[in-house]
Amino acid sequence: MAGGRCGPLLSALLAALVSAAAATEGPEQAVLPAEQSRVQPMTASNWTLVMEGEWMRKFYAPWCPSCQQTDSEWEAFAKNGETLQISVGKVDVIQEPGLSGRFFVTTLPAFFHAKDGIFRRYRGPGIFEDLQNYILEKKWQSVEPLTGWKSPASLTMSGMAGLFSISGKIWHLHNYFTVTLGIPAWCSYVFFIVATLVFGLLMGLVLVIISECFYVPLPRHLSERSEQNLRPEEAHRDEQSQDAEEEKDDSNEEENKDSLVDDEEEKEDLGDEDEAEEEEEEDSPAVGVDEERSETNDQGLLREGTVAQGEGVPGKAEEDSSEQSHSADTEVVEDSLRQRKNQHADKGL
């Protein structure tokens, strides 16, 4: 009986000892937990932390082999962040497509340096030594910063982040349809096409409703008055256009008449010039005849003078008289010749 009672007691004591041993051995077996990573994950909610201080960020994807090769180097660089006085972060582009759009990441892995809100692209290898020298030697000062619309904090890149986030959501939904639910890919494409059309129609309907809400139509009597006022104005414009056309026609007719009158006057002037030339031609033979006559008369006068000189008796008185008469005759002949020349000159003019 005593041995039967001691059996359960011994078993209970053994169980208590085992539990106590397990309790004491637990803390000893639980060695220090795995070393915590110094790399800070960045999301759309905390990405503004890089606007203050100095940061290095890495954009990666879990399926990217080159990104996986630089993980250990990036972790070692983050451990020395305290000595370098720099913070180290990383962004998963699959989980955060908006941030990849904000920084316009097109290749993986992508590294960015930030200093007091000024961003620069690091294009060197993701090796610990190169990253450390980039910070210690301040090589980032020789790199052109992302300014203007390229800056991640600009309005344009914020819109780009929204587009990338929408595309990421669509991609996740497509994977849900094709992988999780097992729907064919073409069915997923048809769904997205129909959804896009429906969304566009709804947006158009919303815009129409908004325009009708803000647009206040005029009362009927005011609209009728406006139409009545417009009609006389249109009639007046038509009349003005007709008057302008008539004035143009009249001006064209007057110009044609003036041109005809000018042509007739030119023809008359040409006819008068022809007649004057003919008269001059007719006068020229008459002038020639007068000149011949004047020359014959002059010759006759000279002959008479010589005859009179020959008939005279030699003597001083006769000589004097002959000389006086000869000089008088020559003067008369010269005067007559001058007068005739002047007359001929006047006729020629």
FENZIRA-V350285 format. One record per residue. N is the residue number from 0. RES is the residue in three letters. PSI is psi in radians with two decimals (none if undefined). OMEGA is omega as a letter, one per 20 degrees, with the letter a starting at -180 (* if undefined). NEAR is the number of other ideal C-beta (glycine too) atoms within 10 Angstrom. Layout:
n=N res=RES psi=PSI omega=OMEGA near=NEAR
n=N res=RES psi=PSI omega=OMEGA near=NEAR
This chain:
n=0 res=MET psi=-0.76 omega=r near=5
n=1 res=ALA psi=-0.67 omega=r near=5
n=2 res=GLY psi=-0.61 omega=r near=6
n=3 res=GLY psi=-0.58 omega=r near=7
n=4 res=ARG psi=-0.56 omega=a near=9
n=5 res=CYS psi=-0.42 omega=a near=10
n=6 res=GLY psi=-0.89 omega=r near=9
n=7 res=PRO psi=-0.59 omega=r near=9
n=8 res=LEU psi=-0.73 omega=r near=9
n=9 res=LEU psi=-0.70 omega=r near=10
n=10 res=SER psi=-0.64 omega=r near=10
n=11 res=ALA psi=-0.69 omega=r near=10
n=12 res=LEU psi=-0.74 omega=r near=10
n=13 res=LEU psi=-0.73 omega=r near=10
n=14 res=ALA psi=-0.69 omega=r near=10
n=15 res=ALA psi=-0.71 omega=r near=10
n=16 res=LEU psi=-0.71 omega=r near=10
n=17 res=VAL psi=-0.73 omega=r near=10
n=18 res=SER psi=-0.66 omega=r near=10
n=19 res=ALA psi=-0.69 omega=r near=10
n=20 res=ALA psi=-0.68 omega=r near=10
n=21 res=ALA psi=-0.65 omega=r near=10
n=22 res=ALA psi=-0.66 omega=r near=9
n=23 res=THR psi=-0.58 omega=a near=9
n=24 res=GLU psi=-0.33 omega=a near=10
n=25 res=GLY psi=-0.92 omega=a near=9
n=26 res=PRO psi=-0.55 omega=r near=8
n=27 res=GLU psi=-0.67 omega=a near=7
n=28 res=GLN psi=-0.56 omega=r near=7
n=29 res=ALA psi=1.53 omega=r near=8
n=30 res=VAL psi=3.05 omega=r near=7
n=31 res=LEU psi=2.37 omega=a near=5
n=32 res=PRO psi=2.91 omega=r near=6
n=33 res=ALA psi=2.46 omega=a near=6
n=34 res=GLU psi=2.25 omega=a near=8
n=35 res=GLN psi=2.45 omega=a near=6
n=36 res=SER psi=2.45 omega=r near=14
n=37 res=ARG psi=-0.09 omega=r near=16
n=38 res=VAL psi=2.21 omega=a near=20
n=39 res=GLN psi=2.13 omega=r near=15
n=40 res=PRO psi=2.37 omega=a near=12
n=41 res=MET psi=2.39 omega=r near=21
n=42 res=THR psi=-3.14 omega=r near=13
n=43 res=ALA psi=-0.33 omega=a near=15
n=44 res=SER psi=-0.48 omega=a near=8
n=45 res=ASN psi=0.27 omega=a near=11
n=46 res=TRP psi=-0.33 omega=a near=20
n=47 res=THR psi=-0.11 omega=r near=12
n=48 res=LEU psi=-0.48 omega=a near=14
n=49 res=VAL psi=-0.10 omega=r near=23
n=50 res=MET psi=-0.19 omega=r near=14
n=51 res=GLU psi=2.41 omega=r near=12
n=52 res=GLY psi=-2.88 omega=a near=13
n=53 res=GLU psi=2.30 omega=a near=16
n=54 res=TRP psi=2.71 omega=r near=21
n=55 res=MET psi=2.26 omega=a near=25
n=56 res=ARG psi=2.55 omega=r near=23
n=57 res=LYS psi=2.25 omega=r near=26
n=58 res=PHE psi=2.19 omega=a near=23
n=59 res=TYR psi=2.98 omega=r near=23
n=60 res=ALA psi=2.48 omega=a near=18
n=61 res=PRO psi=-0.49 omega=a near=10
n=62 res=TRP psi=-0.04 omega=a near=9
n=63 res=CYS psi=2.07 omega=a near=16
n=64 res=PRO psi=-0.72 omega=a near=8
n=65 res=SER psi=-0.55 omega=r near=12
n=66 res=CYS psi=-0.69 omega=r near=21
n=67 res=GLN psi=-0.56 omega=r near=13
n=68 res=GLN psi=-0.50 omega=a near=11
n=69 res=THR psi=0.05 omega=a near=20
n=70 res=ASP psi=-0.81 omega=a near=16
n=71 res=SER psi=-0.70 omega=r near=11
n=72 res=GLU psi=-0.69 omega=a near=17
n=73 res=TRP psi=-0.67 omega=r near=24
n=74 res=GLU psi=-0.74 omega=r near=16
n=75 res=ALA psi=-0.68 omega=r near=15
n=76 res=PHE psi=-0.64 omega=a near=26
n=77 res=ALA psi=-0.57 omega=r near=23
n=78 res=LYS psi=-0.60 omega=r near=14
n=79 res=ASN psi=0.24 omega=a near=15
n=80 res=GLY psi=-0.59 omega=a near=18
n=81 res=GLU psi=-0.73 omega=r near=10
n=82 res=THR psi=-0.62 omega=r near=9
n=83 res=LEU psi=-0.14 omega=a near=17
n=84 res=GLN psi=0.91 omega=a near=9
n=85 res=ILE psi=2.58 omega=r near=20
n=86 res=SER psi=2.54 omega=a near=20
n=87 res=VAL psi=2.31 omega=r near=21
n=88 res=GLY psi=2.97 omega=r near=22
n=89 res=LYS psi=2.68 omega=a near=20
n=90 res=VAL psi=2.19 omega=r near=26
n=91 res=ASP psi=1.96 omega=a near=18
n=92 res=VAL psi=-0.35 omega=r near=23
n=93 res=ILE psi=-0.72 omega=a near=15
n=94 res=GLN psi=-0.46 omega=a near=15
n=95 res=GLU psi=1.22 omega=r near=22
n=96 res=PRO psi=-0.44 omega=r near=24
n=97 res=GLY psi=-0.69 omega=r near=24
n=98 res=LEU psi=-0.64 omega=r near=22
n=99 res=SER psi=-0.60 omega=r near=23
n=100 res=GLY psi=-0.62 omega=r near=23
n=101 res=ARG psi=-0.64 omega=r near=24
n=102 res=PHE psi=0.03 omega=r near=25
n=103 res=PHE psi=1.01 omega=a near=16
n=104 res=VAL psi=2.13 omega=r near=20
n=105 res=THR psi=-0.27 omega=r near=7
n=106 res=THR psi=2.65 omega=r near=9
n=107 res=LEU psi=2.51 omega=i near=16
n=108 res=PRO psi=2.71 omega=r near=20
n=109 res=ALA psi=2.36 omega=a near=21
n=110 res=PHE psi=2.44 omega=r near=20
n=111 res=PHE psi=2.47 omega=r near=20
n=112 res=HIS psi=2.38 omega=r near=22
n=113 res=ALA psi=2.30 omega=r near=24
n=114 res=LYS psi=1.84 omega=r near=17
n=115 res=ASP psi=0.77 omega=r near=10
n=116 res=GLY psi=0.05 omega=r near=14
n=117 res=ILE psi=2.13 omega=a near=14
n=118 res=PHE psi=2.49 omega=r near=20
n=119 res=ARG psi=2.58 omega=r near=18
n=120 res=ARG psi=2.19 omega=r near=17
n=121 res=TYR psi=2.07 omega=a near=19
n=122 res=ARG psi=0.20 omega=r near=9
n=123 res=GLY psi=3.13 omega=r near=11
n=124 res=PRO psi=2.63 omega=a near=12
n=125 res=GLY psi=0.84 omega=a near=21
n=126 res=ILE psi=2.56 omega=a near=14
n=127 res=PHE psi=-0.80 omega=a near=18
n=128 res=GLU psi=-0.77 omega=r near=11
n=129 res=ASP psi=-0.71 omega=r near=14
n=130 res=LEU psi=-0.71 omega=r near=27
n=131 res=GLN psi=-0.76 omega=r near=16
n=132 res=ASN psi=-0.56 omega=r near=13
n=133 res=TYR psi=-0.60 omega=a near=19
n=134 res=ILE psi=-0.78 omega=a near=18
n=135 res=LEU psi=-0.79 omega=a near=10
n=136 res=GLU psi=-0.02 omega=r near=10
n=137 res=LYS psi=0.81 omega=r near=10
n=138 res=LYS psi=-0.33 omega=a near=15
n=139 res=TRP psi=-0.32 omega=r near=18
n=140 res=GLN psi=-0.45 omega=r near=9
n=141 res=SER psi=-0.02 omega=a near=8
n=142 res=VAL psi=2.40 omega=a near=13
n=143 res=GLU psi=2.25 omega=a near=7
n=144 res=PRO psi=2.84 omega=r near=17
n=145 res=LEU psi=1.84 omega=a near=20
n=146 res=THR psi=2.93 omega=r near=10
n=147 res=GLY psi=-2.41 omega=a near=8
n=148 res=TRP psi=-0.28 omega=r near=10
n=149 res=LYS psi=-0.25 omega=a near=14
n=150 res=SER psi=2.39 omega=a near=17
n=151 res=PRO psi=-0.40 omega=a near=22
n=152 res=ALA psi=0.00 omega=a near=15
n=153 res=SER psi=2.90 omega=a near=15
n=154 res=LEU psi=-0.66 omega=a near=9
n=155 res=THR psi=-0.74 omega=r near=12
n=156 res=MET psi=-0.43 omega=r near=18
n=157 res=SER psi=-0.72 omega=r near=13
n=158 res=GLY psi=-0.67 omega=r near=12
n=159 res=MET psi=-0.65 omega=r near=19
n=160 res=ALA psi=-0.70 omega=r near=22
n=161 res=GLY psi=-0.72 omega=r near=13
n=162 res=LEU psi=-0.74 omega=r near=12
n=163 res=PHE psi=-0.65 omega=r near=21
n=164 res=SER psi=-0.68 omega=r near=18
n=165 res=ILE psi=-0.75 omega=r near=13
n=166 res=SER psi=-0.64 omega=r near=13
n=167 res=GLY psi=-0.69 omega=r near=18
n=168 res=LYS psi=-0.70 omega=r near=12
n=169 res=ILE psi=-0.69 omega=r near=15
n=170 res=TRP psi=-0.74 omega=r near=12
n=171 res=HIS psi=-0.70 omega=r near=13
n=172 res=LEU psi=-0.66 omega=r near=14
n=173 res=HIS psi=-0.77 omega=r near=16
n=174 res=ASN psi=-0.63 omega=r near=11
n=175 res=TYR psi=-0.73 omega=a near=12
n=176 res=PHE psi=-0.79 omega=a near=18
n=177 res=THR psi=-0.64 omega=a near=14
n=178 res=VAL psi=-0.93 omega=a near=9
n=179 res=THR psi=-0.88 omega=a near=8
n=180 res=LEU psi=-0.28 omega=r near=9
n=181 res=GLY psi=0.43 omega=r near=7
n=182 res=ILE psi=2.45 omega=r near=14
n=183 res=PRO psi=2.69 omega=a near=10
n=184 res=ALA psi=-0.68 omega=a near=10
n=185 res=TRP psi=-0.55 omega=r near=8
n=186 res=CYS psi=-0.67 omega=r near=12
n=187 res=SER psi=-0.71 omega=r near=18
n=188 res=TYR psi=-0.74 omega=r near=12
n=189 res=VAL psi=-0.72 omega=r near=11
n=190 res=PHE psi=-0.79 omega=a near=14
n=191 res=PHE psi=-0.61 omega=r near=14
n=192 res=ILE psi=-0.83 omega=r near=10
n=193 res=VAL psi=-0.71 omega=r near=10
n=194 res=ALA psi=-0.66 omega=r near=12
n=195 res=THR psi=-0.76 omega=r near=11
n=196 res=LEU psi=-0.79 omega=a near=10
n=197 res=VAL psi=-0.72 omega=r near=10
n=198 res=PHE psi=-0.70 omega=r near=10
n=199 res=GLY psi=-0.73 omega=r near=10
n=200 res=LEU psi=-0.72 omega=r near=10
n=201 res=LEU psi=-0.70 omega=r near=10
n=202 res=MET psi=-0.71 omega=r near=10
n=203 res=GLY psi=-0.71 omega=r near=10
n=204 res=LEU psi=-0.71 omega=r near=10
n=205 res=VAL psi=-0.72 omega=r near=10
n=206 res=LEU psi=-0.67 omega=r near=10
n=207 res=VAL psi=-0.75 omega=r near=10
n=208 res=ILE psi=-0.74 omega=r near=10
n=209 res=ILE psi=-0.74 omega=r near=10
n=210 res=SER psi=-0.67 omega=r near=9
n=211 res=GLU psi=-0.56 omega=r near=10
n=212 res=CYS psi=-0.68 omega=a near=8
n=213 res=PHE psi=-0.29 omega=a near=7
n=214 res=TYR psi=2.16 omega=a near=7
n=215 res=VAL psi=1.93 omega=a near=6
n=216 res=PRO psi=2.65 omega=r near=8
n=217 res=LEU psi=2.64 omega=r near=10
n=218 res=PRO psi=2.84 omega=a near=8
n=219 res=ARG psi=-0.74 omega=a near=8
n=220 res=HIS psi=-0.60 omega=r near=8
n=221 res=LEU psi=-0.66 omega=r near=10
n=222 res=SER psi=-0.68 omega=r near=11
n=223 res=GLU psi=-0.72 omega=r near=11
n=224 res=ARG psi=-0.71 omega=r near=12
n=225 res=SER psi=-0.69 omega=r near=10
n=226 res=GLU psi=-0.73 omega=r near=9
n=227 res=GLN psi=-0.63 omega=r near=9
n=228 res=ASN psi=-0.53 omega=a near=10
n=229 res=LEU psi=-0.60 omega=a near=10
n=230 res=ARG psi=-0.89 omega=r near=9
n=231 res=PRO psi=-0.65 omega=r near=9
n=232 res=GLU psi=-0.72 omega=r near=9
n=233 res=GLU psi=-0.72 omega=r near=10
n=234 res=ALA psi=-0.73 omega=r near=10
n=235 res=HIS psi=-0.68 omega=r near=10
n=236 res=ARG psi=-0.70 omega=r near=10
n=237 res=ASP psi=-0.75 omega=r near=10
n=238 res=GLU psi=-0.74 omega=r near=10
n=239 res=GLN psi=-0.70 omega=r near=10
n=240 res=SER psi=-0.69 omega=r near=10
n=241 res=GLN psi=-0.76 omega=r near=10
n=242 res=ASP psi=-0.70 omega=r near=10
n=243 res=ALA psi=-0.71 omega=r near=10
n=244 res=GLU psi=-0.72 omega=r near=10
n=245 res=GLU psi=-0.72 omega=r near=10
n=246 res=GLU psi=-0.67 omega=r near=10
n=247 res=LYS psi=-0.75 omega=r near=10
n=248 res=ASP psi=-0.78 omega=r near=10
n=249 res=ASP psi=-0.75 omega=a near=10
n=250 res=SER psi=-0.65 omega=r near=10
n=251 res=ASN psi=-0.72 omega=r near=10
n=252 res=GLU psi=-0.76 omega=r near=10
n=253 res=GLU psi=-0.70 omega=r near=10
n=254 res=GLU psi=-0.69 omega=r near=10
n=255 res=ASN psi=-0.73 omega=r near=10
n=256 res=LYS psi=-0.80 omega=r near=10
n=257 res=ASP psi=-0.69 omega=r near=10
n=258 res=SER psi=-0.67 omega=r near=10
n=259 res=LEU psi=-0.74 omega=r near=10
n=260 res=VAL psi=-0.75 omega=r near=10
n=261 res=ASP psi=-0.69 omega=r near=10
n=262 res=ASP psi=-0.74 omega=r near=10
n=263 res=GLU psi=-0.74 omega=r near=10
n=264 res=GLU psi=-0.70 omega=r near=10
n=265 res=GLU psi=-0.71 omega=r near=10
n=266 res=LYS psi=-0.75 omega=r near=10
n=267 res=GLU psi=-0.74 omega=r near=10
n=268 res=ASP psi=-0.71 omega=r near=10
n=269 res=LEU psi=-0.66 omega=r near=10
n=270 res=GLY psi=-0.72 omega=r near=10
n=271 res=ASP psi=-0.71 omega=r near=10
n=272 res=GLU psi=-0.69 omega=r near=10
n=273 res=ASP psi=-0.74 omega=r near=10
n=274 res=GLU psi=-0.70 omega=r near=10
n=275 res=ALA psi=-0.69 omega=r near=10
n=276 res=GLU psi=-0.71 omega=r near=10
n=277 res=GLU psi=-0.74 omega=r near=10
n=278 res=GLU psi=-0.70 omega=r near=10
n=279 res=GLU psi=-0.68 omega=r near=13
n=280 res=GLU psi=-0.66 omega=r near=9
n=281 res=GLU psi=-0.66 omega=a near=9
n=282 res=ASP psi=-0.48 omega=a near=13
n=283 res=SER psi=-0.73 omega=r near=11
n=284 res=PRO psi=-0.61 omega=r near=9
n=285 res=ALA psi=-0.69 omega=r near=10
n=286 res=VAL psi=-0.68 omega=r near=16
n=287 res=GLY psi=-0.69 omega=r near=11
n=288 res=VAL psi=-0.75 omega=r near=9
n=289 res=ASP psi=-0.69 omega=r near=14
n=290 res=GLU psi=-0.70 omega=r near=13
n=291 res=GLU psi=-0.73 omega=r near=10
n=292 res=ARG psi=-0.74 omega=a near=11
n=293 res=SER psi=-0.64 omega=r near=18
n=294 res=GLU psi=-0.71 omega=r near=12
n=295 res=THR psi=-0.71 omega=r near=10
n=296 res=ASN psi=-0.71 omega=r near=14
n=297 res=ASP psi=-0.70 omega=r near=16
n=298 res=GLN psi=-0.66 omega=r near=11
n=299 res=GLY psi=-0.74 omega=r near=10
n=300 res=LEU psi=-0.71 omega=r near=15
n=301 res=LEU psi=-0.72 omega=r near=14
n=302 res=ARG psi=-0.73 omega=r near=10
n=303 res=GLU psi=-0.67 omega=a near=11
n=304 res=GLY psi=-0.69 omega=a near=19
n=305 res=THR psi=-0.65 omega=r near=12
n=306 res=VAL psi=-0.74 omega=a near=10
n=307 res=ALA psi=-0.59 omega=r near=14
n=308 res=GLN psi=-0.63 omega=a near=16
n=309 res=GLY psi=-0.58 omega=a near=8
n=310 res=GLU psi=-0.36 omega=a near=9
n=311 res=GLY psi=2.72 omega=r near=14
n=312 res=VAL psi=2.43 omega=r near=7
n=313 res=PRO psi=2.41 omega=a near=7
n=314 res=GLY psi=2.86 omega=a near=10
n=315 res=LYS psi=-0.71 omega=a near=7
n=316 res=ALA psi=-0.75 omega=a near=9
n=317 res=GLU psi=-0.71 omega=r near=13
n=318 res=GLU psi=-0.76 omega=r near=13
n=319 res=ASP psi=-0.76 omega=a near=10
n=320 res=SER psi=-0.65 omega=a near=14
n=321 res=SER psi=-0.68 omega=r near=18
n=322 res=GLU psi=-0.75 omega=r near=11
n=323 res=GLN psi=-0.76 omega=a near=10
n=324 res=SER psi=-0.67 omega=r near=14
n=325 res=HIS psi=-0.78 omega=r near=15
n=326 res=SER psi=-0.69 omega=r near=11
n=327 res=ALA psi=-0.73 omega=r near=11
n=328 res=ASP psi=-0.75 omega=a near=17
n=329 res=THR psi=-0.68 omega=r near=13
n=330 res=GLU psi=-0.74 omega=r near=10
n=331 res=VAL psi=-0.77 omega=a near=13
n=332 res=VAL psi=-0.74 omega=r near=17
n=333 res=GLU psi=-0.73 omega=r near=11
n=334 res=ASP psi=-0.74 omega=a near=10
n=335 res=SER psi=-0.67 omega=r near=14
n=336 res=LEU psi=-0.71 omega=r near=14
n=337 res=ARG psi=-0.76 omega=r near=10
n=338 res=GLN psi=-0.76 omega=a near=11
n=339 res=ARG psi=-0.68 omega=r near=18
n=340 res=LYS psi=-0.72 omega=r near=12
n=341 res=ASN psi=-0.67 omega=r near=10
n=342 res=GLN psi=-0.75 omega=r near=13
n=343 res=HIS psi=-0.65 omega=r near=16
n=344 res=ALA psi=-0.70 omega=r near=10
n=345 res=ASP psi=-0.70 omega=r near=8
n=346 res=LYS psi=-0.67 omega=r near=13
n=347 res=GLY psi=-0.67 omega=r near=10
n=348 res=LEU psi=none omega=* near=6
